């Protein structure tokens, strides 16, 4: 039965339902459902941030927590927790750009320990070949990415491709700073893709202090990202 908050009186003085009134019961249920979804999203986001904070807390006495296996596990756990939530990102945070892949800053640690961003990849877009100035991790949320892994040759000051692998939704990766983790991410599919990234820098530095662009064997000198 529809619940109508306001009605006209009939001859007996009792309230009756009007067929022209909106279905407030349905509206209430819908609002409750949407509210629950928002609460669930907040809970999952908080759980992911708690996992990340716990990783730092476990290595609080260390100069570089990323060197510890427990820290890497904690970052992967945080990424997996967040990436499992289909409502993690808003519509605007899934918008791409025509020129190149697009970053959306989602959160930044108030202590400057990390920043979290969503990267949106349109078909054919890819990162430059790069190592990292800081630790970082990523998880694929939607679509398919292709990751090409490289080895660094210090004698000739360039990188060479080693293998290529498909990265499907749910795939999670962590890498430490330095040139032992050189790779290139790209979207070679015909549909868009979205990935979630955590970087060990303050939020304002994700575009300048993360990627260490390197030269690939047989290519021109590397250009900044």
Buried (B, 14 or more C-beta within 10 A) or exposed (E): EEEBEEEEEEEEEEEEEEEEEEEEEEEEEEEEEEEEEEEEBEEBBEBBBEBBBBBBEBBEEEEEBBEBEEBBBBBBBBBBBBBBBEEBBEEEBBEBEEEBBBBBBBBBBEEEBBBBBBBBBBBEBBBBBBBBBBBBBBBBBBBBBBBBBBEBEEEEEBBEBEEEEEBEBEBBBBBBBBBEBBBBBBBBBEEBBBBBBBBBBBBEBBEEBBBBBBBBEEEEEBEEE
